Structure formats: structure tokens, C-alpha cells
Amino acid sequence: MRSSWSVFKVLFKQKSRLAHRTFGVQLFATVVFSLIMFFTTAAAERENLYPDYLQTAFILFGLLANLIYLGITCWQNEKFNREQTWRLIPMHDSELYLANTISSGFAFIYLDLLL
């Protein structure tokens, strides 16, 4: 029988790639939003408020990225559970489902650590 650990590693690798993409998009959106706010603010206010804009944008886009990542991960989990390819692995269905669920949880925690 195939061990649950090896299946977990493969699934976590797939989901961590999505976490890296989500973090990259979130970081890009934060920088663009901060630059827009920097150039639309008056020069006198710029010196004091720019770090606040950056921090606020990072937190808000981080929360949005977490929600989007959660939705995509739920969709991927359902897709994974319906695929017949994974059923070819000589494992019980409950072990496969558990490895999928745990890898999703760890990938979400990994994304939170990135943010």
C-alpha cells in the first residue's frame, strides 16, 4: 500500500504552488494600490501617510487573498475527490480524503505564514 505521507507531499506541493501564486498577486496588487495612493495624495501628506497606505493595503489585500484562496482550494478539493485518477492509488478512500483535507489545511496555514 502507498503511504499517506507521500500522497500528502504531492498534494501539498500542488496547493503550495497555488499559495505562491496567490501571494504574488496579492503583493502586486498591494504595490500598485500603494503607488496609486502615493501619487494621488498631496505632497504634504505623502511623507506621513505612505507607510499607512502600504500597511493597510497589504492587510486588506491579504484578507481578500485568503478568501479567494479558500474558495479555490474548496473547488480543487471537490475536483480531486471526484477524479478517478487518484482512485488508482492503492489506498482507502478515507485515507485519501484525509490526506487531501490535511494538505489543504497546511497549505492555508502556509499562505497565512507568507502573508
C-alpha positions as YAML, in Angstrom:
chain: A
units: angstrom
residues:
- id: 1
  name: MET
  ca: [0.00, 0.00, 0.00]
- id: 2
  name: ARG
  ca: [1.06, 3.53, -0.71]
- id: 3
  name: SER
  ca: [1.67, 5.64, 2.35]
- id: 4
  name: SER
  ca: [-0.49, 8.62, 3.13]
- id: 5
  name: TRP
  ca: [2.61, 10.71, 3.68]
- id: 6
  name: SER
  ca: [3.74, 10.51, 0.05]
- id: 7
  name: VAL
  ca: [0.26, 11.43, -1.19]
- id: 8
  name: PHE
  ca: [0.19, 14.29, 1.30]
- id: 9
  name: LYS
  ca: [3.51, 15.62, -0.02]
- id: 10
  name: VAL
  ca: [2.30, 15.59, -3.63]
- id: 11
  name: LEU
  ca: [-0.96, 17.30, -2.75]
- id: 12
  name: PHE
  ca: [0.75, 19.87, -0.54]
- id: 13
  name: LYS
  ca: [3.20, 20.69, -3.34]
- id: 14
  name: GLN
  ca: [0.30, 21.35, -5.72]
- id: 15
  name: LYS
  ca: [-1.51, 23.52, -3.21]
- id: 16
  name: SER
  ca: [1.60, 25.42, -2.17]
- id: 17
  name: ARG
  ca: [2.12, 26.44, -5.81]
- id: 18
  name: LEU
  ca: [-1.33, 28.00, -5.70]
- id: 19
  name: ALA
  ca: [-0.41, 29.69, -2.41]
- id: 20
  name: HIS
  ca: [2.70, 31.20, -4.03]
- id: 21
  name: ARG
  ca: [0.64, 32.49, -6.96]
- id: 22
  name: THR
  ca: [-1.95, 33.95, -4.62]
- id: 23
  name: PHE
  ca: [0.76, 35.66, -2.58]
- id: 24
  name: GLY
  ca: [2.37, 37.06, -5.75]
- id: 25
  name: VAL
  ca: [-0.92, 38.51, -6.99]
- id: 26
  name: GLN
  ca: [-1.65, 39.95, -3.57]
- id: 27
  name: LEU
  ca: [1.80, 41.55, -3.35]
- id: 28
  name: PHE
  ca: [1.48, 43.01, -6.86]
- id: 29
  name: ALA
  ca: [-1.96, 44.43, -6.05]
- id: 30
  name: THR
  ca: [-0.62, 45.96, -2.84]
- id: 31
  name: VAL
  ca: [2.26, 47.68, -4.60]
- id: 32
  name: VAL
  ca: [0.05, 49.02, -7.39]
- id: 33
  name: PHE
  ca: [-2.59, 50.27, -4.95]
- id: 34
  name: SER
  ca: [0.06, 51.90, -2.77]
- id: 35
  name: LEU
  ca: [1.68, 53.63, -5.73]
- id: 36
  name: ILE
  ca: [-1.68, 54.96, -6.90]
- id: 37
  name: MET
  ca: [-2.42, 56.26, -3.42]
- id: 38
  name: PHE
  ca: [1.08, 57.75, -3.17]
- id: 39
  name: PHE
  ca: [0.78, 59.72, -6.39]
- id: 40
  name: THR
  ca: [-2.78, 60.89, -5.78]
- id: 41
  name: THR
  ca: [-2.02, 62.23, -2.31]
- id: 42
  name: ALA
  ca: [-0.80, 65.77, -1.78]
- id: 43
  name: ALA
  ca: [2.93, 66.23, -1.22]
- id: 44
  name: ALA
  ca: [2.50, 67.44, 2.38]
- id: 45
  name: GLU
  ca: [0.54, 64.33, 3.35]
- id: 46
  name: ARG
  ca: [2.78, 61.92, 1.45]
- id: 47
  name: GLU
  ca: [5.57, 61.74, 3.99]
- id: 48
  name: ASN
  ca: [3.35, 60.76, 6.90]
- id: 49
  name: LEU
  ca: [0.74, 58.57, 5.24]
- id: 50
  name: TYR
  ca: [2.61, 56.37, 2.78]
- id: 51
  name: PRO
  ca: [3.59, 53.66, 5.31]
- id: 52
  name: ASP
  ca: [-0.03, 53.62, 6.50]
- id: 53
  name: TYR
  ca: [-1.29, 53.13, 2.94]
- id: 54
  name: LEU
  ca: [1.13, 50.29, 2.36]
- id: 55
  name: GLN
  ca: [0.26, 48.53, 5.61]
- id: 56
  name: THR
  ca: [-3.48, 48.98, 5.16]
- id: 57
  name: ALA
  ca: [-3.38, 47.79, 1.56]
- id: 58
  name: PHE
  ca: [-1.31, 44.75, 2.50]
- id: 59
  name: ILE
  ca: [-3.75, 43.75, 5.24]
- id: 60
  name: LEU
  ca: [-6.86, 44.31, 3.13]
- id: 61
  name: PHE
  ca: [-5.48, 42.52, 0.08]
- id: 62
  name: GLY
  ca: [-4.22, 39.77, 2.39]
- id: 63
  name: LEU
  ca: [-7.72, 39.16, 3.72]
- id: 64
  name: LEU
  ca: [-9.10, 39.18, 0.18]
- id: 65
  name: ALA
  ca: [-6.36, 36.78, -0.95]
- id: 66
  name: ASN
  ca: [-7.22, 34.40, 1.91]
- id: 67
  name: LEU
  ca: [-10.89, 34.36, 0.93]
- id: 68
  name: ILE
  ca: [-10.10, 33.78, -2.74]
- id: 69
  name: TYR
  ca: [-7.57, 31.07, -1.87]
- id: 70
  name: LEU
  ca: [-10.11, 29.37, 0.39]
- id: 71
  name: GLY
  ca: [-12.68, 29.30, -2.40]
- id: 72
  name: ILE
  ca: [-10.23, 27.96, -4.97]
- id: 73
  name: THR
  ca: [-8.97, 25.32, -2.54]
- id: 74
  name: CYS
  ca: [-12.51, 24.12, -1.81]
- id: 75
  name: TRP
  ca: [-13.16, 23.85, -5.53]
- id: 76
  name: GLN
  ca: [-9.89, 21.93, -6.05]
- id: 77
  name: ASN
  ca: [-10.70, 19.56, -3.19]
- id: 78
  name: GLU
  ca: [-14.06, 18.70, -4.71]
- id: 79
  name: LYS
  ca: [-12.42, 18.25, -8.10]
- id: 80
  name: PHE
  ca: [-9.80, 16.00, -6.54]
- id: 81
  name: ASN
  ca: [-12.39, 13.89, -4.74]
- id: 82
  name: ARG
  ca: [-14.32, 13.30, -7.98]
- id: 83
  name: GLU
  ca: [-11.31, 12.37, -10.14]
- id: 84
  name: GLN
  ca: [-10.86, 8.71, -10.88]
- id: 85
  name: THR
  ca: [-7.10, 9.01, -11.43]
- id: 86
  name: TRP
  ca: [-6.42, 9.33, -7.72]
- id: 87
  name: ARG
  ca: [-8.53, 6.27, -7.05]
- id: 88
  name: LEU
  ca: [-5.87, 4.15, -8.77]
- id: 89
  name: ILE
  ca: [-3.59, 4.62, -5.77]
- id: 90
  name: PRO
  ca: [-3.91, 1.56, -3.54]
- id: 91
  name: MET
  ca: [-5.29, 3.42, -0.52]
- id: 92
  name: HIS
  ca: [-8.56, 3.52, 1.30]
- id: 93
  name: ASP
  ca: [-10.88, 6.32, 0.29]
- id: 94
  name: SER
  ca: [-10.89, 7.69, 3.81]
- id: 95
  name: GLU
  ca: [-7.08, 7.96, 3.87]
- id: 96
  name: LEU
  ca: [-7.08, 9.71, 0.52]
- id: 97
  name: TYR
  ca: [-9.76, 12.14, 1.66]
- id: 98
  name: LEU
  ca: [-7.90, 12.77, 4.91]
- id: 99
  name: ALA
  ca: [-4.61, 13.44, 3.11]
- id: 100
  name: ASN
  ca: [-6.41, 15.86, 0.80]
- id: 101
  name: THR
  ca: [-8.09, 17.70, 3.65]
- id: 102
  name: ILE
  ca: [-4.97, 17.93, 5.80]
- id: 103
  name: SER
  ca: [-2.84, 19.14, 2.89]
- id: 104
  name: SER
  ca: [-5.41, 21.88, 2.24]
- id: 105
  name: GLY
  ca: [-5.28, 22.95, 5.88]
- id: 106
  name: PHE
  ca: [-1.50, 23.06, 5.92]
- id: 107
  name: ALA
  ca: [-1.40, 24.96, 2.61]
- id: 108
  name: PHE
  ca: [-3.80, 27.55, 4.07]
- id: 109
  name: ILE
  ca: [-1.59, 27.92, 7.14]
- id: 110
  name: TYR
  ca: [1.43, 28.18, 4.83]
- id: 111
  name: LEU
  ca: [-0.28, 31.02, 2.94]
- id: 112
  name: ASP
  ca: [-1.04, 32.78, 6.22]
- id: 113
  name: LEU
  ca: [2.62, 32.50, 7.19]
- id: 114
  name: LEU
  ca: [3.60, 34.03, 3.85]
- id: 115
  name: LEU
  ca: [1.23, 36.92, 4.45]
...
